[in-house]
Amino acid sequence: MPDAAIRPLTPQTKIREVVAGLGDKGVELLNKHGYDLGEGFVDVLSQYQTLEHAARTERLRDLDGLLAELNASS
C-alpha cells in the first residue's frame, strides 16, 4: 500500500521513495516521463538515484511536470 507520508516530493526524492510511496501509480508516472525501472527494479544503484540526478543524466524528462503529477496523485 502506498505511503502518503513522503509528501511533498522534491527533486531530491529518490526513485525508490517514489515507487514505495506511490506504488503502481509512481511507476506509471516515472515510465511516462522516460524513466525505465527495468524488469523487477534490479538496478540497485538507480533505486537510490534522486529525481534531479535522473533528469540531469537524461534518464528522466520534464522533472517539473513529473513532480507536479506525482504530488497531485495522492
Number of C-alpha atoms within 10 A of each C-alpha: 8 15 14 13 8 15 13 12 19 17 15 11 19 20 22 21 18 24 21 17 21 22 15 14 16 22 19 14 19 25 15 13 17 15 19 14 16 9 7 6 12 10 11 9 8 15 16 13 16 19 26 19 16 19 18 12 10 12 15 20 19 11 18 13 10 20 19 13 14 21 15 11 12 12
